[in-house]
Amino acid sequence: MFLMFPVPGAPPANIQCLSQSSQSILVSWKAPPALLQNGRIQGYRLYYENQDEKPP
C-alpha cells in the first residue's frame, strides 16, 4: 500500500540568509500558517550550489 501525504498549501515565509563566514550561512524561515500546513510538517529540504565554481 502506498499512501500520499498532503503537502503544505503555502511555502515557508520570511526566508532569510545570513553570511556567517566565507564557508557558512545561516538560513531561517517561518512555517506556513497552521491552516495551510495540511498536517504536521516533518522537515524541509535546502538545496544550494556554489556560484564561484565553474562547471567542468
C-alpha distance matrix in Angstrom:
0.0 3.8 6.5 10.0 12.9 16.2 18.9 22.5 24.7 27.6 28.4 30.2 33.9 37.1 36.1 39.0 39.8 42.8 44.3 44.8 46.5 46.7 43.5 41.4 40.4 39.0 36.4 35.7 34.1 33.3 29.8 29.1 30.4 28.4 27.9 26.3 24.0 21.1 20.2 21.1 21.8 20.6 22.9 24.8 25.4 29.0 30.1 33.8 36.2 39.8 42.1 45.0 43.7 44.4 41.9 43.0
3.8 0.0 3.8 6.6 9.8 13.0 15.5 19.1 21.4 24.1 24.8 26.7 30.4 33.7 32.5 35.5 36.3 39.4 41.0 41.7 43.3 43.5 40.3 38.2 37.1 35.8 33.1 32.4 30.7 30.0 26.6 25.9 27.5 25.7 25.2 23.3 21.0 18.3 17.7 18.6 18.9 17.9 19.9 21.4 22.0 25.5 26.7 30.3 32.8 36.4 38.6 41.7 40.4 41.1 38.8 40.0
6.5 3.8 0.0 3.8 6.4 9.6 12.5 16.0 18.2 21.1 22.1 23.9 27.5 30.9 30.1 33.2 34.4 37.5 39.3 40.1 42.0 42.4 39.4 37.0 35.6 34.0 31.1 30.1 28.1 27.1 23.5 22.7 24.0 22.0 21.5 19.8 17.5 14.7 14.0 15.3 15.9 15.4 17.7 19.5 20.5 24.2 25.7 29.4 32.2 35.9 38.0 41.2 40.3 41.2 39.1 40.7
10.0 6.6 3.8 0.0 3.8 6.5 9.0 12.6 14.8 17.6 18.6 20.7 24.3 27.7 27.0 30.2 31.5 34.7 36.7 37.7 39.7 40.1 37.2 34.8 33.1 31.6 28.5 27.5 25.3 24.3 20.8 19.7 21.1 19.6 19.0 16.8 14.8 12.1 12.2 13.7 13.8 13.9 15.8 17.0 18.1 21.6 23.1 26.8 29.6 33.3 35.3 38.6 37.8 38.7 36.7 38.6
12.9 9.8 6.4 3.8 0.0 3.8 6.4 9.7 12.3 15.0 16.0 17.8 21.3 24.8 24.2 27.5 29.0 32.2 34.4 35.3 37.6 38.2 35.5 32.8 30.9 29.0 25.9 24.5 22.2 20.9 17.3 16.3 17.7 16.0 15.7 13.7 11.3 8.8 8.6 10.0 10.3 10.8 13.0 14.5 16.3 19.8 21.8 25.6 28.7 32.3 34.3 37.6 37.2 38.4 36.7 38.8
16.2 13.0 9.6 6.5 3.8 0.0 3.8 6.6 8.6 11.7 13.3 15.5 18.8 22.4 22.3 25.7 27.6 31.0 33.4 34.7 37.1 37.8 35.4 32.5 30.3 28.3 24.9 23.3 20.6 19.0 15.4 13.7 14.9 13.6 12.8 10.4 8.7 6.1 7.4 9.7 9.9 11.6 13.4 14.4 16.3 19.5 21.6 25.2 28.4 32.0 33.6 37.1 37.0 38.1 36.7 39.1
18.9 15.5 12.5 9.0 6.4 3.8 0.0 3.8 6.4 8.7 9.7 12.0 15.4 19.0 18.7 22.2 24.0 27.4 29.9 31.3 33.8 34.4 32.1 29.3 26.9 25.0 21.5 20.0 17.2 16.0 12.6 11.0 12.9 12.5 12.2 9.0 7.2 6.4 8.2 9.6 8.4 10.4 11.3 11.5 13.3 16.2 18.3 21.8 25.1 28.6 30.1 33.7 33.8 35.0 33.7 36.3
22.5 19.1 16.0 12.6 9.7 6.6 3.8 0.0 3.8 5.5 7.1 9.2 12.2 15.9 16.1 19.8 22.1 25.5 28.3 29.8 32.5 33.4 31.4 28.4 25.6 23.4 19.8 17.8 14.7 12.9 9.5 7.3 9.2 9.3 9.2 5.8 4.3 5.4 7.8 9.1 7.8 10.8 11.4 11.3 13.6 16.1 18.5 21.7 25.1 28.5 29.8 33.4 33.9 35.3 34.5 37.3
24.7 21.4 18.2 14.8 12.3 8.6 6.4 3.8 0.0 3.8 7.1 10.0 12.2 16.0 16.7 20.5 23.2 26.7 29.6 31.5 34.2 35.1 33.4 30.4 27.4 25.3 21.5 19.4 16.0 14.0 11.1 7.9 9.1 9.9 8.6 4.9 6.2 7.0 10.3 12.3 11.4 14.6 15.0 14.4 16.4 18.3 20.5 23.4 26.6 29.9 30.8 34.5 35.2 36.4 35.6 38.6
27.6 24.1 21.1 17.6 15.0 11.7 8.7 5.5 3.8 0.0 3.8 6.7 8.6 12.3 13.2 17.0 19.7 23.3 26.3 28.4 31.1 32.0 30.6 27.5 24.4 22.3 18.5 16.4 12.9 11.2 8.9 5.7 7.8 10.0 9.7 6.2 7.3 9.7 12.4 13.5 11.8 14.9 14.4 13.2 15.1 16.3 18.5 21.1 24.3 27.4 28.1 31.7 32.7 34.1 33.6 36.8
28.4 24.8 22.1 18.6 16.0 13.3 9.7 7.1 7.1 3.8 0.0 3.8 6.4 9.9 9.9 13.7 16.2 19.8 22.7 24.8 27.4 28.2 26.8 23.8 20.7 18.7 14.9 13.2 9.9 9.2 7.6 6.0 9.3 11.8 12.5 9.2 9.2 12.0 14.0 14.0 11.4 14.0 12.6 10.5 12.1 12.8 15.0 17.4 20.7 23.7 24.5 28.1 29.2 30.7 30.4 33.6
30.2 26.7 23.9 20.7 17.8 15.5 12.0 9.2 10.0 6.7 3.8 0.0 3.8 7.0 7.0 10.7 13.4 16.8 19.9 21.7 24.7 25.8 24.5 21.2 18.0 15.6 11.9 9.6 6.2 5.6 4.9 5.1 8.8 11.4 13.2 10.6 9.9 13.4 14.5 13.7 10.9 13.3 11.4 9.4 11.4 11.7 14.4 16.6 20.0 22.8 23.7 27.1 28.5 30.4 30.5 33.8
33.9 30.4 27.5 24.3 21.3 18.8 15.4 12.2 12.2 8.6 6.4 3.8 0.0 3.8 5.5 9.1 12.5 15.6 19.1 21.2 24.2 25.6 24.8 21.5 17.9 15.5 11.9 9.4 5.8 5.1 6.5 6.6 9.1 12.5 14.2 12.2 12.4 16.0 17.3 16.6 14.1 16.6 14.8 12.7 14.5 14.1 16.6 18.0 21.3 23.6 24.1 27.4 29.2 31.2 31.7 35.1
37.1 33.7 30.9 27.7 24.8 22.4 19.0 15.9 16.0 12.3 9.9 7.0 3.8 0.0 3.8 6.2 9.9 12.7 16.3 18.5 21.7 23.3 22.9 19.6 15.9 13.4 10.3 7.8 5.3 5.9 8.9 9.9 12.1 15.4 17.4 15.8 15.9 19.6 20.6 19.5 16.9 19.0 16.8 14.6 16.0 14.8 17.1 17.9 20.9 22.7 23.0 26.0 28.2 30.4 31.4 34.9
36.1 32.5 30.1 27.0 24.2 22.3 18.7 16.1 16.7 13.2 9.9 7.0 5.5 3.8 0.0 3.8 6.9 10.2 13.6 15.9 18.8 20.1 19.5 16.3 12.6 10.5 7.2 5.7 4.4 7.1 9.7 11.3 14.2 17.2 19.4 17.3 16.8 20.3 21.1 19.7 16.6 18.0 15.2 12.5 13.2 11.5 13.6 14.1 17.2 19.0 19.5 22.5 24.6 26.9 27.8 31.3
39.0 35.5 33.2 30.2 27.5 25.7 22.2 19.8 20.5 17.0 13.7 10.7 9.1 6.2 3.8 0.0 3.8 6.6 10.1 12.5 15.6 17.1 16.9 13.8 10.0 8.0 5.6 5.3 6.3 9.5 12.7 14.8 17.5 20.3 22.8 20.9 20.2 23.8 24.3 22.5 19.4 20.4 17.3 14.7 15.0 12.6 14.3 14.0 16.7 17.8 18.3 20.9 23.3 25.9 27.3 30.8
39.8 36.3 34.4 31.5 29.0 27.6 24.0 22.1 23.2 19.7 16.2 13.4 12.5 9.9 6.9 3.8 0.0 3.8 6.7 9.4 12.0 13.3 13.2 10.2 6.5 5.6 4.5 6.6 9.0 12.7 15.5 17.9 20.8 23.4 26.0 23.9 22.9 26.3 26.6 24.5 21.1 21.6 18.2 15.3 14.9 11.8 12.9 11.8 14.1 14.6 15.3 17.6 20.0 22.9 24.5 27.9
42.8 39.4 37.5 34.7 32.2 31.0 27.4 25.5 26.7 23.3 19.8 16.8 15.6 12.7 10.2 6.6 3.8 0.0 3.8 6.2 9.2 11.2 11.7 8.8 5.5 5.0 6.5 8.6 11.7 15.1 18.2 20.9 23.6 26.1 28.9 27.1 25.9 29.4 29.5 27.1 23.9 24.0 20.7 18.1 17.7 14.6 15.6 14.0 15.8 15.5 16.2 17.7 20.5 23.6 25.7 28.9
44.3 41.0 39.3 36.7 34.4 33.4 29.9 28.3 29.6 26.3 22.7 19.9 19.1 16.3 13.6 10.1 6.7 3.8 0.0 3.8 5.7 7.5 8.5 6.4 4.4 6.4 8.9 11.8 15.0 18.6 21.5 24.2 27.1 29.5 32.3 30.3 29.0 32.4 32.3 29.8 26.4 26.2 22.6 20.0 19.0 15.7 16.0 13.7 14.7 13.6 14.4 15.2 18.1 21.4 23.8 26.8
44.8 41.7 40.1 37.7 35.3 34.7 31.3 29.8 31.5 28.4 24.8 21.7 21.2 18.5 15.9 12.5 9.4 6.2 3.8 0.0 3.8 7.1 7.6 5.4 5.0 6.5 10.0 12.8 16.4 19.9 22.6 25.7 28.5 30.5 33.6 31.9 30.2 33.5 33.0 30.2 27.0 26.4 22.9 20.8 20.0 16.9 17.6 15.5 16.6 15.4 16.8 17.2 19.6 23.2 25.5 28.2
46.5 43.3 42.0 39.7 37.6 37.1 33.8 32.5 34.2 31.1 27.4 24.7 24.2 21.7 18.8 15.6 12.0 9.2 5.7 3.8 0.0 3.8 5.3 5.2 6.9 9.6 13.0 16.1 19.7 23.3 25.9 28.9 31.8 33.9 36.8 34.9 33.2 36.4 35.9 33.1 29.8 28.9 25.3 23.0 21.7 18.5 18.4 15.9 16.1 14.1 15.5 15.0 17.4 21.1 23.7 26.1
46.7 43.5 42.4 40.1 38.2 37.8 34.4 33.4 35.1 32.0 28.2 25.8 25.6 23.3 20.1 17.1 13.3 11.2 7.5 7.1 3.8 0.0 3.8 6.1 8.3 11.8 14.6 18.1 21.5 25.2 27.6 30.4 33.6 35.7 38.5 36.3 34.6 37.7 37.4 34.7 31.2 30.2 26.5 23.9 22.0 18.6 17.8 14.7 14.1 11.5 12.6 11.6 14.0 17.6 20.4 22.7
43.5 40.3 39.4 37.2 35.5 35.4 32.1 31.4 33.4 30.6 26.8 24.5 24.8 22.9 19.5 16.9 13.2 11.7 8.5 7.6 5.3 3.8 0.0 3.8 7.2 10.7 13.3 17.0 20.4 24.1 26.1 29.0 32.2 34.1 36.9 34.6 32.7 35.5 35.0 32.3 28.7 27.4 23.8 21.3 19.3 16.0 15.3 12.5 12.2 10.2 12.4 11.9 13.4 17.2 19.3 21.5
41.4 38.2 37.0 34.8 32.8 32.5 29.3 28.4 30.4 27.5 23.8 21.2 21.5 19.6 16.3 13.8 10.2 8.8 6.4 5.4 5.2 6.1 3.8 0.0 3.8 6.9 9.8 13.3 16.8 20.5 22.6 25.5 28.7 30.5 33.4 31.3 29.3 32.3 31.7 28.9 25.5 24.3 20.7 18.4 16.8 13.6 13.7 11.5 12.3 11.3 13.6 14.0 15.7 19.4 21.2 23.7
40.4 37.1 35.6 33.1 30.9 30.3 26.9 25.6 27.4 24.4 20.7 18.0 17.9 15.9 12.6 10.0 6.5 5.5 4.4 5.0 6.9 8.3 7.2 3.8 0.0 3.8 6.4 9.9 13.4 17.0 19.4 22.3 25.4 27.4 30.3 28.2 26.5 29.6 29.3 26.7 23.2 22.5 18.9 16.4 15.2 12.0 12.6 10.8 12.4 12.0 13.9 15.1 17.2 20.6 22.4 25.3
39.0 35.8 34.0 31.6 29.0 28.3 25.0 23.4 25.3 22.3 18.7 15.6 15.5 13.4 10.5 8.0 5.6 5.0 6.4 6.5 9.6 11.8 10.7 6.9 3.8 0.0 3.8 6.6 10.3 13.9 16.4 19.5 22.4 24.3 27.3 25.6 23.8 27.1 26.6 23.9 20.6 20.2 16.8 14.6 14.3 11.6 13.3 12.4 14.8 15.2 17.0 18.6 20.7 24.0 25.5 28.4
36.4 33.1 31.1 28.5 25.9 24.9 21.5 19.8 21.5 18.5 14.9 11.9 11.9 10.3 7.2 5.6 4.5 6.5 8.9 10.0 13.0 14.6 13.3 9.8 6.4 3.8 0.0 3.8 7.0 10.7 13.0 16.0 19.0 21.1 23.9 22.0 20.3 23.6 23.4 21.0 17.6 17.6 14.2 11.7 11.6 9.1 11.3 11.2 14.2 15.4 17.1 19.4 21.2 24.2 25.3 28.5
35.7 32.4 30.1 27.5 24.5 23.3 20.0 17.8 19.4 16.4 13.2 9.6 9.4 7.8 5.7 5.3 6.6 8.6 11.8 12.8 16.1 18.1 17.0 13.3 9.9 6.6 3.8 0.0 3.8 7.2 9.9 13.0 15.8 17.8 20.8 19.2 17.7 21.2 21.0 18.6 15.5 16.1 13.2 11.2 12.4 10.8 13.6 14.3 17.5 19.0 20.5 23.0 24.9 27.7 28.7 31.9
34.1 30.7 28.1 25.3 22.2 20.6 17.2 14.7 16.0 12.9 9.9 6.2 5.8 5.3 4.4 6.3 9.0 11.7 15.0 16.4 19.7 21.5 20.4 16.8 13.4 10.3 7.0 3.8 0.0 3.8 6.6 9.4 12.1 14.5 17.3 15.6 14.4 18.1 18.3 16.3 13.4 14.8 12.3 10.4 12.2 11.4 14.4 15.7 19.1 21.1 22.3 25.2 27.0 29.5 30.2 33.5
33.3 30.0 27.1 24.3 20.9 19.0 16.0 12.9 14.0 11.2 9.2 5.6 5.1 5.9 7.1 9.5 12.7 15.1 18.6 19.9 23.3 25.2 24.1 20.5 17.0 13.9 10.7 7.2 3.8 0.0 3.8 6.5 8.7 11.0 13.9 12.7 11.8 15.6 15.8 14.2 11.9 14.1 12.5 11.4 14.0 14.1 17.3 19.0 22.5 24.7 25.8 28.8 30.5 33.0 33.5 36.8
29.8 26.6 23.5 20.8 17.3 15.4 12.6 9.5 11.1 8.9 7.6 4.9 6.5 8.9 9.7 12.7 15.5 18.2 21.5 22.6 25.9 27.6 26.1 22.6 19.4 16.4 13.0 9.9 6.6 3.8 0.0 3.8 6.4 8.1 11.0 9.6 8.1 11.9 12.1 10.7 8.5 11.2 10.3 9.8 13.0 14.0 17.4 19.7 23.4 26.0 27.3 30.5 31.8 34.1 34.2 37.3
29.1 25.9 22.7 19.7 16.3 13.7 11.0 7.3 7.9 5.7 6.0 5.1 6.6 9.9 11.3 14.8 17.9 20.9 24.2 25.7 28.9 30.4 29.0 25.5 22.3 19.5 16.0 13.0 9.4 6.5 3.8 0.0 3.8 6.3 8.2 6.3 6.0 9.8 11.1 11.0 9.4 12.8 12.4 11.8 14.7 16.0 19.0 21.4 25.0 27.8 28.8 32.2 33.5 35.4 35.4 38.6
30.4 27.5 24.0 21.1 17.7 14.9 12.9 9.2 9.1 7.8 9.3 8.8 9.1 12.1 14.2 17.5 20.8 23.6 27.1 28.5 31.8 33.6 32.2 28.7 25.4 22.4 19.0 15.8 12.1 8.7 6.4 3.8 0.0 3.8 5.5 5.4 6.4 9.8 11.1 11.6 11.2 14.9 15.2 15.3 18.4 19.7 22.8 25.2 28.7 31.5 32.5 35.8 37.2 39.1 39.1 42.4
28.4 25.7 22.0 19.6 16.0 13.6 12.5 9.3 9.9 10.0 11.8 11.4 12.5 15.4 17.2 20.3 23.4 26.1 29.5 30.5 33.9 35.7 34.1 30.5 27.4 24.3 21.1 17.8 14.5 11.0 8.1 6.3 3.8 0.0 3.8 5.4 5.2 7.8 8.4 9.0 9.9 13.5 14.8 15.7 19.2 21.1 24.3 27.1 30.7 33.6 34.9 38.2 39.4 41.4 41.2 44.2
27.9 25.2 21.5 19.0 15.7 12.8 12.2 9.2 8.6 9.7 12.5 13.2 14.2 17.4 19.4 22.8 26.0 28.9 32.3 33.6 36.8 38.5 36.9 33.4 30.3 27.3 23.9 20.8 17.3 13.9 11.0 8.2 5.5 3.8 0.0 3.8 5.8 6.9 8.8 10.9 12.0 15.8 17.2 18.0 21.2 23.2 26.2 29.0 32.6 35.6 36.7 40.1 41.2 43.0 42.5 45.6
26.3 23.3 19.8 16.8 13.7 10.4 9.0 5.8 4.9 6.2 9.2 10.6 12.2 15.8 17.3 20.9 23.9 27.1 30.3 31.9 34.9 36.3 34.6 31.3 28.2 25.6 22.0 19.2 15.6 12.7 9.6 6.3 5.4 5.4 3.8 0.0 3.8 5.6 8.4 10.4 10.6 14.3 15.3 15.5 18.4 20.4 23.1 26.0 29.4 32.5 33.6 37.1 38.1 39.6 39.1 42.2
24.0 21.0 17.5 14.8 11.3 8.7 7.2 4.3 6.2 7.3 9.2 9.9 12.4 15.9 16.8 20.2 22.9 25.9 29.0 30.2 33.2 34.6 32.7 29.3 26.5 23.8 20.3 17.7 14.4 11.8 8.1 6.0 6.4 5.2 5.8 3.8 0.0 3.8 5.5 6.8 6.8 10.6 11.9 12.6 15.8 18.2 21.1 24.3 27.8 31.0 32.4 35.9 36.6 38.4 37.7 40.6
21.1 18.3 14.7 12.1 8.8 6.1 6.4 5.4 7.0 9.7 12.0 13.4 16.0 19.6 20.3 23.8 26.3 29.4 32.4 33.5 36.4 37.7 35.5 32.3 29.6 27.1 23.6 21.2 18.1 15.6 11.9 9.8 9.8 7.8 6.9 5.6 3.8 0.0 3.8 7.0 8.2 11.4 13.5 14.7 17.6 20.4 23.2 26.5 30.0 33.4 34.9 38.4 38.8 40.4 39.4 42.2
20.2 17.7 14.0 12.2 8.6 7.4 8.2 7.8 10.3 12.4 14.0 14.5 17.3 20.6 21.1 24.3 26.6 29.5 32.3 33.0 35.9 37.4 35.0 31.7 29.3 26.6 23.4 21.0 18.3 15.8 12.1 11.1 11.1 8.4 8.8 8.4 5.5 3.8 0.0 3.8 6.4 9.1 12.0 14.1 17.3 20.4 23.4 26.8 30.4 33.7 35.6 38.9 39.3 41.0 40.1 42.7
21.1 18.6 15.3 13.7 10.0 9.7 9.6 9.1 12.3 13.5 14.0 13.7 16.6 19.5 19.7 22.5 24.5 27.1 29.8 30.2 33.1 34.7 32.3 28.9 26.7 23.9 21.0 18.6 16.3 14.2 10.7 11.0 11.6 9.0 10.9 10.4 6.8 7.0 3.8 0.0 3.8 6.0 9.1 11.8 15.3 18.3 21.6 25.0 28.7 31.8 33.9 37.0 37.4 39.4 38.7 41.2
21.8 18.9 15.9 13.8 10.3 9.9 8.4 7.8 11.4 11.8 11.4 10.9 14.1 16.9 16.6 19.4 21.1 23.9 26.4 27.0 29.8 31.2 28.7 25.5 23.2 20.6 17.6 15.5 13.4 11.9 8.5 9.4 11.2 9.9 12.0 10.6 6.8 8.2 6.4 3.8 0.0 3.8 5.7 8.0 11.5 14.5 17.9 21.2 24.9 28.0 30.1 33.2 33.6 35.7 35.0 37.6
20.6 17.9 15.4 13.9 10.8 11.6 10.4 10.8 14.6 14.9 14.0 13.3 16.6 19.0 18.0 20.4 21.6 24.0 26.2 26.4 28.9 30.2 27.4 24.3 22.5 20.2 17.6 16.1 14.8 14.1 11.2 12.8 14.9 13.5 15.8 14.3 10.6 11.4 9.1 6.0 3.8 0.0 3.8 7.3 10.4 13.7 17.0 20.3 23.9 27.0 29.5 32.4 32.5 34.6 33.8 36.1
22.9 19.9 17.7 15.8 13.0 13.4 11.3 11.4 15.0 14.4 12.6 11.4 14.8 16.8 15.2 17.3 18.2 20.7 22.6 22.9 25.3 26.5 23.8 20.7 18.9 16.8 14.2 13.2 12.3 12.5 10.3 12.4 15.2 14.8 17.2 15.3 11.9 13.5 12.0 9.1 5.7 3.8 0.0 3.8 7.0 10.0 13.4 16.7 20.3 23.3 25.8 28.7 28.9 31.1 30.4 32.9
24.8 21.4 19.5 17.0 14.5 14.4 11.5 11.3 14.4 13.2 10.5 9.4 12.7 14.6 12.5 14.7 15.3 18.1 20.0 20.8 23.0 23.9 21.3 18.4 16.4 14.6 11.7 11.2 10.4 11.4 9.8 11.8 15.3 15.7 18.0 15.5 12.6 14.7 14.1 11.8 8.0 7.3 3.8 0.0 3.8 6.6 10.0 13.3 16.9 20.0 22.3 25.3 25.6 27.8 27.3 29.9
25.4 22.0 20.5 18.1 16.3 16.3 13.3 13.6 16.4 15.1 12.1 11.4 14.5 16.0 13.2 15.0 14.9 17.7 19.0 20.0 21.7 22.0 19.3 16.8 15.2 14.3 11.6 12.4 12.2 14.0 13.0 14.7 18.4 19.2 21.2 18.4 15.8 17.6 17.3 15.3 11.5 10.4 7.0 3.8 0.0 3.8 6.6 10.1 13.6 16.8 19.3 22.3 22.3 24.3 23.6 26.1
29.0 25.5 24.2 21.6 19.8 19.5 16.2 16.1 18.3 16.3 12.8 11.7 14.1 14.8 11.5 12.6 11.8 14.6 15.7 16.9 18.5 18.6 16.0 13.6 12.0 11.6 9.1 10.8 11.4 14.1 14.0 16.0 19.7 21.1 23.2 20.4 18.2 20.4 20.4 18.3 14.5 13.7 10.0 6.6 3.8 0.0 3.8 6.7 10.4 13.5 15.8 18.8 19.1 21.3 21.1 23.9
30.1 26.7 25.7 23.1 21.8 21.6 18.3 18.5 20.5 18.5 15.0 14.4 16.6 17.1 13.6 14.3 12.9 15.6 16.0 17.6 18.4 17.8 15.3 13.7 12.6 13.3 11.3 13.6 14.4 17.3 17.4 19.0 22.8 24.3 26.2 23.1 21.1 23.2 23.4 21.6 17.9 17.0 13.4 10.0 6.6 3.8 0.0 3.8 7.1 10.5 12.8 15.9 15.9 17.8 17.4 20.2
33.8 30.3 29.4 26.8 25.6 25.2 21.8 21.7 23.4 21.1 17.4 16.6 18.0 17.9 14.1 14.0 11.8 14.0 13.7 15.5 15.9 14.7 12.5 11.5 10.8 12.4 11.2 14.3 15.7 19.0 19.7 21.4 25.2 27.1 29.0 26.0 24.3 26.5 26.8 25.0 21.2 20.3 16.7 13.3 10.1 6.7 3.8 0.0 3.8 6.9 9.2 12.2 12.5 14.7 14.9 17.9
36.2 32.8 32.2 29.6 28.7 28.4 25.1 25.1 26.6 24.3 20.7 20.0 21.3 20.9 17.2 16.7 14.1 15.8 14.7 16.6 16.1 14.1 12.2 12.3 12.4 14.8 14.2 17.5 19.1 22.5 23.4 25.0 28.7 30.7 32.6 29.4 27.8 30.0 30.4 28.7 24.9 23.9 20.3 16.9 13.6 10.4 7.1 3.8 0.0 3.8 6.2 9.0 8.8 11.0 11.3 14.4
39.8 36.4 35.9 33.3 32.3 32.0 28.6 28.5 29.9 27.4 23.7 22.8 23.6 22.7 19.0 17.8 14.6 15.5 13.6 15.4 14.1 11.5 10.2 11.3 12.0 15.2 15.4 19.0 21.1 24.7 26.0 27.8 31.5 33.6 35.6 32.5 31.0 33.4 33.7 31.8 28.0 27.0 23.3 20.0 16.8 13.5 10.5 6.9 3.8 0.0 3.8 5.5 5.9 8.9 10.4 13.4
42.1 38.6 38.0 35.3 34.3 33.6 30.1 29.8 30.8 28.1 24.5 23.7 24.1 23.0 19.5 18.3 15.3 16.2 14.4 16.8 15.5 12.6 12.4 13.6 13.9 17.0 17.1 20.5 22.3 25.8 27.3 28.8 32.5 34.9 36.7 33.6 32.4 34.9 35.6 33.9 30.1 29.5 25.8 22.3 19.3 15.8 12.8 9.2 6.2 3.8 0.0 3.8 5.6 7.7 9.9 13.4
45.0 41.7 41.2 38.6 37.6 37.1 33.7 33.4 34.5 31.7 28.1 27.1 27.4 26.0 22.5 20.9 17.6 17.7 15.2 17.2 15.0 11.6 11.9 14.0 15.1 18.6 19.4 23.0 25.2 28.8 30.5 32.2 35.8 38.2 40.1 37.1 35.9 38.4 38.9 37.0 33.2 32.4 28.7 25.3 22.3 18.8 15.9 12.2 9.0 5.5 3.8 0.0 3.8 6.5 9.8 12.7
43.7 40.4 40.3 37.8 37.2 37.0 33.8 33.9 35.2 32.7 29.2 28.5 29.2 28.2 24.6 23.3 20.0 20.5 18.1 19.6 17.4 14.0 13.4 15.7 17.2 20.7 21.2 24.9 27.0 30.5 31.8 33.5 37.2 39.4 41.2 38.1 36.6 38.8 39.3 37.4 33.6 32.5 28.9 25.6 22.3 19.1 15.9 12.5 8.8 5.9 5.6 3.8 0.0 3.8 6.5 9.1
44.4 41.1 41.2 38.7 38.4 38.1 35.0 35.3 36.4 34.1 30.7 30.4 31.2 30.4 26.9 25.9 22.9 23.6 21.4 23.2 21.1 17.6 17.2 19.4 20.6 24.0 24.2 27.7 29.5 33.0 34.1 35.4 39.1 41.4 43.0 39.6 38.4 40.4 41.0 39.4 35.7 34.6 31.1 27.8 24.3 21.3 17.8 14.7 11.0 8.9 7.7 6.5 3.8 0.0 3.8 6.5
41.9 38.8 39.1 36.7 36.7 36.7 33.7 34.5 35.6 33.6 30.4 30.5 31.7 31.4 27.8 27.3 24.5 25.7 23.8 25.5 23.7 20.4 19.3 21.2 22.4 25.5 25.3 28.7 30.2 33.5 34.2 35.4 39.1 41.2 42.5 39.1 37.7 39.4 40.1 38.7 35.0 33.8 30.4 27.3 23.6 21.1 17.4 14.9 11.3 10.4 9.9 9.8 6.5 3.8 0.0 3.8
43.0 40.0 40.7 38.6 38.8 39.1 36.3 37.3 38.6 36.8 33.6 33.8 35.1 34.9 31.3 30.8 27.9 28.9 26.8 28.2 26.1 22.7 21.5 23.7 25.3 28.4 28.5 31.9 33.5 36.8 37.3 38.6 42.4 44.2 45.6 42.2 40.6 42.2 42.7 41.2 37.6 36.1 32.9 29.9 26.1 23.9 20.2 17.9 14.4 13.4 13.4 12.7 9.1 6.5 3.8 0.0
